[in-house]
Amino acid sequence: MANVTIYSTPFCVYCKMSKDFFQKHNVAYEEKDVAVDLAAREDMIRKSGQMGVPVIDVDGTIVVGFDQGRLKQLLHLDAVA
């Protein structure tokens, strides 16, 4: 199983969509709330060069935003509806 971390904020619609996607496909993930966790925010910016959320780390590959197709590819969910 992939190691997935999502850097998010509580008020981000695309973050919620990403987490709903993970739940629908039974993907375990670690969530880091960059609105309150300054170390996580710095880590997210260092990894992605971005300040916007979500930033999703799948086994070291960074996905900026909710890119369902890319997430399916990285998580080997291509054959899953």
C-alpha positions as CSV (number, residue, x, y, z in Angstrom):
1,M,0.0,0.0,0.0
2,A,1.2,3.5,-0.9
3,N,2.3,6.0,1.7
4,V,0.0,9.0,1.3
5,T,0.1,12.3,3.0
6,I,-2.3,15.2,2.2
7,Y,-1.4,18.7,3.2
8,S,-4.7,20.5,3.6
9,T,-6.8,23.1,5.4
10,P,-10.2,22.6,7.0
11,F,-12.0,25.1,4.6
12,C,-10.5,23.8,1.3
13,V,-13.1,22.2,-1.0
14,Y,-10.5,20.4,-3.1
15,C,-8.9,19.0,0.1
16,K,-12.3,17.5,1.0
17,M,-12.8,16.1,-2.4
18,S,-9.3,14.5,-2.2
19,K,-10.1,12.9,1.2
20,D,-13.5,11.7,-0.1
21,F,-11.7,10.1,-3.0
22,F,-9.2,8.3,-0.7
23,Q,-12.1,7.1,1.5
24,K,-14.1,5.9,-1.5
25,H,-11.1,3.9,-2.7
26,N,-10.0,2.7,0.8
27,V,-6.7,4.5,0.6
28,A,-5.2,5.1,4.0
29,Y,-3.6,8.6,4.3
30,E,-2.1,10.9,6.8
31,E,-3.5,14.4,7.0
32,K,-1.5,17.5,7.9
33,D,-3.4,20.7,8.6
34,V,-1.2,23.4,7.3
35,A,-3.5,26.1,8.7
36,V,-2.2,25.3,12.2
37,D,0.9,23.1,11.8
38,L,3.6,25.5,10.7
39,A,6.3,22.7,10.4
40,A,3.9,20.8,8.0
41,R,3.3,24.0,6.0
42,E,7.1,24.5,5.6
43,D,7.5,20.9,4.6
44,M,4.7,21.2,2.1
45,I,6.3,24.3,0.5
46,R,9.7,22.7,0.5
47,K,8.3,19.6,-1.3
48,S,6.0,21.3,-3.8
49,G,7.1,24.9,-4.1
50,Q,3.4,25.8,-3.6
51,M,1.5,27.5,-0.9
52,G,-1.9,26.4,-2.1
53,V,-3.6,23.2,-1.0
54,P,-4.1,20.3,-1.4
55,V,-0.6,19.1,-1.8
56,I,-0.6,15.3,-1.9
57,D,2.6,13.2,-1.4
58,V,2.2,9.6,-2.8
59,D,5.4,7.7,-2.0
60,G,7.5,10.8,-2.6
61,T,5.7,11.9,-5.8
62,I,4.0,15.3,-5.3
63,V,0.5,16.0,-6.7
64,V,-0.6,19.7,-6.4
65,G,-4.4,20.0,-6.3
66,F,-7.0,17.3,-6.7
67,D,-5.9,15.5,-9.8
68,Q,-8.0,12.4,-9.8
69,G,-6.5,10.8,-12.9
70,R,-2.9,11.2,-11.5
71,L,-3.9,9.9,-8.1
72,K,-5.5,6.9,-9.7
73,Q,-2.4,6.3,-11.7
74,L,-0.1,6.6,-8.7
75,L,-2.3,4.5,-6.4
76,H,-2.8,1.8,-9.2
77,L,-6.5,2.4,-9.2
78,D,-6.8,2.7,-13.0
79,A,-9.1,-0.3,-13.3
80,V,-11.3,0.8,-10.4
81,A,-14.3,3.0,-11.1
